[in-house]
């Protein structure tokens, strides 16, 4: 089945139909002002995308390590993520 393209308004009005199509294997691309902004996809496609992203990130991390890149502990990573932005970063 080929994907369909609908506007946000059409997607809202017929969301159940687009979910049913996704269950059957047909994605629906949702546009706003003619620009694709979202998609309703079969869960298998979403799961495959998530898995591919995980594999890509793991490969990138392995490449950094192979080049002698820096490592940090999970605690250091979390501390950096939740630290207040410095004035230099602003």
N, CA and C atoms as an extended XYZ file, in Angstrom:
270
Properties=species:S:1:pos:R:3:atomname:S:1:resname:S:1:resid:I:1 pbc="F F F"
N         0.834       -1.189        0.000 N   UNK     1
C         0.000        0.000        0.000 CA  UNK     1
C         0.874        1.246        0.000 C   UNK     1
N         0.456        2.257       -0.712 N   UNK     2
C         1.205        3.508       -0.777 CA  UNK     2
C         0.796        4.405        0.388 C   UNK     2
N         1.752        5.226        0.831 N   UNK     3
C         1.450        6.157        1.912 CA  UNK     3
C         0.448        7.189        1.432 C   UNK     3
N        -0.288        7.746        2.385 N   UNK     4
C        -1.187        8.843        2.048 CA  UNK     4
C        -0.666       10.102        2.723 C   UNK     4
N        -1.070       11.238        2.201 N   UNK     5
C        -0.677       12.520        2.754 CA  UNK     5
C        -1.943       13.314        3.030 C   UNK     5
N        -2.025       13.839        4.259 N   UNK     6
C        -3.201       14.615        4.646 CA  UNK     6
C        -2.761       15.845        5.414 C   UNK     6
N        -3.649       16.814        5.498 N   UNK     7
C        -3.380       18.007        6.299 CA  UNK     7
C        -3.647       17.684        7.766 C   UNK     7
N        -3.175       18.560        8.655 N   UNK     8
C        -3.444       18.391       10.084 CA  UNK     8
C        -4.945       18.330       10.323 C   UNK     8
N        -5.685       19.202        9.678 N   UNK     9
C        -7.150       19.224        9.843 CA  UNK     9
C        -7.770       17.892        9.431 C   UNK     9
N        -7.345       17.364        8.283 N   UNK    10
C        -7.874       16.072        7.829 CA  UNK    10
C        -7.477       14.949        8.787 C   UNK    10
N        -6.232       15.001        9.283 N   UNK    11
C        -5.764       13.975       10.209 CA  UNK    11
C        -6.595       13.983       11.487 C   UNK    11
N        -6.876       15.178       12.014 N   UNK    12
C        -7.708       15.283       13.223 CA  UNK    12
C        -9.099       14.701       12.985 C   UNK    12
N        -9.673       15.053       11.857 N   UNK    13
C       -11.045       14.638       11.565 CA  UNK    13
C       -11.162       13.128       11.349 C   UNK    13
N       -10.066       12.503       10.916 N   UNK    14
C       -10.136       11.079       10.564 CA  UNK    14
C        -9.010       10.274       11.199 C   UNK    14
N        -8.630       10.654       12.425 N   UNK    15
C        -7.499       10.004       13.082 CA  UNK    15
C        -7.681        8.492       13.172 C   UNK    15
N        -8.854        8.036       13.546 N   UNK    16
C        -9.086        6.592       13.674 CA  UNK    16
C        -8.816        5.875       12.349 C   UNK    16
N        -9.207        6.497       11.241 N   UNK    17
C        -8.956        5.888        9.926 CA  UNK    17
C        -7.454        5.762        9.657 C   UNK    17
N        -6.692        6.782       10.015 N   UNK    18
C        -5.247        6.758        9.775 CA  UNK    18
C        -4.563        5.742       10.691 C   UNK    18
N        -5.073        5.598       11.898 N   UNK    19
C        -4.545        4.565       12.800 CA  UNK    19
C        -4.844        3.184       12.225 C   UNK    19
N        -6.042        2.987       11.727 N   UNK    20
C        -6.390        1.700       11.111 CA  UNK    20
C        -5.492        1.404        9.918 C   UNK    20
N        -5.234        2.415        9.095 N   UNK    21
C        -4.343        2.226        7.945 CA  UNK    21
C        -2.933        1.852        8.413 C   UNK    21
N        -2.466        2.506        9.479 N   UNK    22
C        -1.141        2.182       10.014 CA  UNK    22
C        -1.107        0.729       10.481 C   UNK    22
N        -2.157        0.286       11.149 N   UNK    23
C        -2.223       -1.116       11.579 CA  UNK    23
C        -2.153       -2.072       10.401 C   UNK    23
N        -2.676       -1.634        9.263 N   UNK    24
C        -2.657       -2.450        8.046 CA  UNK    24
C        -1.347       -2.301        7.271 C   UNK    24
N        -0.447       -1.416        7.742 N   UNK    25
C         0.851       -1.272        7.104 CA  UNK    25
C         1.032       -0.040        6.247 C   UNK    25
N         0.040        0.856        6.222 N   UNK    26
C         0.127        2.051        5.387 CA  UNK    26
C         0.374        3.292        6.234 C   UNK    26
N         1.513        3.961        6.042 N   UNK    27
C         1.766        5.193        6.788 CA  UNK    27
C         0.971        6.359        6.217 C   UNK    27
N         0.734        7.344        7.069 N   UNK    28
C         0.097        8.591        6.656 CA  UNK    28
C         1.016        9.739        7.046 C   UNK    28
N         1.375       10.558        6.084 N   UNK    29
C         2.181       11.748        6.328 CA  UNK    29
C         1.222       12.906        6.563 C   UNK    29
N         1.491       13.673        7.615 N   UNK    30
C         0.642       14.804        7.965 CA  UNK    30
C         1.394       16.090        7.642 C   UNK    30
N         0.720       16.998        6.934 N   UNK    31
C         1.360       18.246        6.524 CA  UNK    31
C         0.691       19.441        7.185 C   UNK    31
N         1.495       20.503        7.343 N   UNK    32
C         0.984       21.792        7.797 CA  UNK    32
C         1.510       22.815        6.793 C   UNK    32
N         0.600       23.543        6.186 N   UNK    33
C         0.968       24.519        5.152 CA  UNK    33
C         1.797       23.873        4.050 C   UNK    33
N         1.454       22.631        3.714 N   UNK    34
C         2.125       21.921        2.629 CA  UNK    34
C         3.459       21.280        2.993 C   UNK    34
N         3.881       21.421        4.253 N   UNK    35
C         5.170       20.889        4.696 CA  UNK    35
C         4.938       19.670        5.589 C   UNK    35
N         5.557       18.528        5.279 N   UNK    36
C         5.397       17.357        6.149 CA  UNK    36
C         5.925       17.656        7.550 C   UNK    36
N         5.091       17.375        8.587 N   UNK    37
C         5.486       17.655        9.963 CA  UNK    37
C         5.390       16.438       10.882 C   UNK    37
N         4.673       15.402       10.464 N   UNK    38
C         4.493       14.226       11.313 CA  UNK    38
C         4.047       13.060       10.448 C   UNK    38
N         4.008       11.884       11.078 N   UNK    39
C         3.523       10.706       10.372 CA  UNK    39
C         2.890        9.742       11.361 C   UNK    39
N         1.865        9.059       10.900 N   UNK    40
C         1.276        7.949       11.640 CA  UNK    40
C         1.766        6.710       10.909 C   UNK    40
N         2.596        5.924       11.596 N   UNK    41
C         3.234        4.785       10.935 CA  UNK    41
C         2.929        3.489       11.676 C   UNK    41
N         3.036        2.352       10.979 N   UNK    42
C         2.890        1.074       11.675 CA  UNK    42
C         3.919        0.982       12.803 C   UNK    42
N         3.530        0.398       13.919 N   UNK    43
C         4.427        0.320       15.061 CA  UNK    43
C         5.704       -0.446       14.707 C   UNK    43
N         5.620       -1.392       13.809 N   UNK    44
C         6.812       -2.135       13.386 CA  UNK    44
C         7.828       -1.201       12.741 C   UNK    44
N         7.351       -0.242       11.945 N   UNK    45
C         8.242        0.728       11.317 CA  UNK    45
C         8.888        1.630       12.369 C   UNK    45
N         8.096        2.064       13.336 N   UNK    46
C         8.616        2.906       14.409 CA  UNK    46
C         9.663        2.153       15.219 C   UNK    46
N         9.360        0.902       15.574 N   UNK    47
C        10.313        0.085       16.335 CA  UNK    47
C        11.612       -0.109       15.564 C   UNK    47
N        11.515       -0.338       14.255 N   UNK    48
C        12.714       -0.518       13.423 CA  UNK    48
C        13.536        0.766       13.384 C   UNK    48
N        12.878        1.907       13.317 N   UNK    49
C        13.578        3.191       13.321 CA  UNK    49
C        14.299        3.407       14.645 C   UNK    49
N        13.629        3.119       15.750 N   UNK    50
C        14.247        3.257       17.068 CA  UNK    50
C        15.467        2.339       17.192 C   UNK    50
N        15.340        1.116       16.724 N   UNK    51
C        16.461        0.168       16.798 CA  UNK    51
C        17.628        0.641       15.930 C   UNK    51
N        17.331        1.134       14.739 N   UNK    52
C        18.384        1.635       13.856 CA  UNK    52
C        19.103        2.822       14.484 C   UNK    52
N        18.358        3.708       15.137 N   UNK    53
C        18.978        4.859       15.800 CA  UNK    53
C        19.890        4.396       16.933 C   UNK    53
N        19.453        3.393       17.692 N   UNK    54
C        20.282        2.847       18.770 CA  UNK    54
C        21.575        2.251       18.225 C   UNK    54
N        21.474        1.515       17.119 N   UNK    55
C        22.659        0.900       16.505 CA  UNK    55
C        23.610        1.989       16.021 C   UNK    55
N        23.085        3.017       15.386 N   UNK    56
C        23.914        4.112       14.887 CA  UNK    56
C        24.646        4.807       16.032 C   UNK    56
N        23.931        5.110       17.099 N   UNK    57
C        24.570        5.770       18.245 CA  UNK    57
C        25.645        4.881       18.867 C   UNK    57
N        25.387        3.587       18.951 N   UNK    58
C        26.386        2.666       19.498 CA  UNK    58
C        27.629        2.639       18.616 C   UNK    58
N        27.438        2.627       17.306 N   UNK    59
C        28.590        2.637       16.383 CA  UNK    59
C        29.387        3.926       16.510 C   UNK    59
N        28.693        5.040       16.657 N   UNK    60
C        29.387        6.311       16.815 CA  UNK    60
C        30.188        6.324       18.115 C   UNK    60
N        29.616        5.792       19.179 N   UNK    61
C        30.322        5.736       20.462 CA  UNK    61
C        31.547        4.826       20.357 C   UNK    61
N        31.400        3.700       19.688 N   UNK    62
C        32.535        2.785       19.506 CA  UNK    62
C        33.645        3.455       18.707 C   UNK    62
N        33.283        4.251       17.697 N   UNK    63
C        34.285        4.943       16.889 CA  UNK    63
C        35.043        5.967       17.727 C   UNK    63
N        34.340        6.676       18.593 N   UNK    64
C        34.991        7.664       19.461 CA  UNK    64
C        35.967        6.951       20.394 C   UNK    64
N        35.518        5.855       20.972 N   UNK    65
C        36.391        5.098       21.874 CA  UNK    65
C        37.602        4.537       21.140 C   UNK    65
N        37.400        4.045       19.919 N   UNK    66
C        38.502        3.481       19.136 CA  UNK    66
C        39.548        4.544       18.811 C   UNK    66
N        39.127        5.794       18.727 N   UNK    67
C        40.050        6.893       18.444 CA  UNK    67
C        40.635        7.486       19.716 C   UNK    67
N        40.376        6.826       20.838 N   UNK    68
C        40.912        7.318       22.102 CA  UNK    68
C        40.134        8.472       22.671 C   UNK    68
N        38.884        8.582       22.267 N   UNK    69
C        38.050        9.680       22.742 CA  UNK    69
C        37.788        9.593       24.233 C   UNK    69
N        37.288       10.670       24.798 N   UNK    70
C        37.068       10.725       26.242 CA  UNK    70
C        35.904        9.833       26.676 C   UNK    70
N        35.967        9.371       27.900 N   UNK    71
C        34.852        8.632       28.489 CA  UNK    71
C        34.431        9.363       29.756 C   UNK    71
N        33.172        9.204       30.113 N   UNK    72
C        32.641        9.800       31.332 CA  UNK    72
C        31.757        8.773       32.022 C   UNK    72
N        31.604        8.935       33.304 N   UNK    73
C        30.693        8.058       34.028 CA  UNK    73
C        29.269        8.544       33.813 C   UNK    73
N        28.306        7.687       34.130 N   UNK    74
C        26.909        8.078       34.011 CA  UNK    74
C        26.626        9.263       34.942 C   UNK    74
N        27.207        9.257       36.123 N   UNK    75
C        27.007       10.362       37.061 CA  UNK    75
C        27.504       11.681       36.464 C   UNK    75
N        28.666       11.650       35.816 N   UNK    76
C        29.205       12.863       35.188 CA  UNK    76
C        28.292       13.332       34.056 C   UNK    76
N        27.814       12.395       33.275 N   UNK    77
C        26.925       12.728       32.166 CA  UNK    77
C        25.650       13.387       32.681 C   UNK    77
N        25.042       12.790       33.697 N   UNK    78
C        23.814       13.358       34.254 CA  UNK    78
C        24.059       14.721       34.882 C   UNK    78
N        25.186       14.864       35.555 N   UNK    79
C        25.515       16.153       36.158 CA  UNK    79
C        25.639       17.224       35.076 C   UNK    79
N        26.273       16.893       33.969 N   UNK    80
C        26.405       17.846       32.861 CA  UNK    80
C        25.048       18.176       32.244 C   UNK    80
N        24.194       17.172       32.106 N   UNK    81
C        22.887       17.398       31.496 CA  UNK    81
C        22.018       18.335       32.323 C   UNK    81
N        22.122       18.220       33.647 N   UNK    82
C        21.240       18.992       34.513 CA  UNK    82
C        21.907       20.209       35.148 C   UNK    82
N        23.137       20.488       34.768 N   UNK    83
C        23.849       21.647       35.306 CA  UNK    83
C        23.252       22.926       34.730 C   UNK    83
N        23.354       23.972       35.504 N   UNK    84
C        22.927       25.278       35.019 CA  UNK    84
C        23.827       25.679       33.862 C   UNK    84
N        23.257       26.272       32.805 N   UNK    85
C        24.102       26.730       31.692 CA  UNK    85
C        25.069       27.801       32.175 C   UNK    85
N        26.292       27.722       31.665 N   UNK    86
C        27.284       28.728       32.046 CA  UNK    86
C        27.041       30.003       31.242 C   UNK    86
N        27.641       31.108       31.709 N   UNK    87
C        27.478       32.366       30.990 CA  UNK    87
C        28.138       32.298       29.623 C   UNK    87
N        29.193       31.462       29.490 N   UNK    88
C        29.877       31.317       28.205 CA  UNK    88
C        28.959       30.687       27.175 C   UNK    88
N        28.079       29.776       27.608 N   UNK    89
C        27.187       29.078       26.695 CA  UNK    89
C        26.017       29.944       26.261 C   UNK    89
N        25.756       31.000       26.990 N   UNK    90
C        24.593       31.847       26.684 CA  UNK    90
C        24.829       32.780       25.544 C   UNK    90
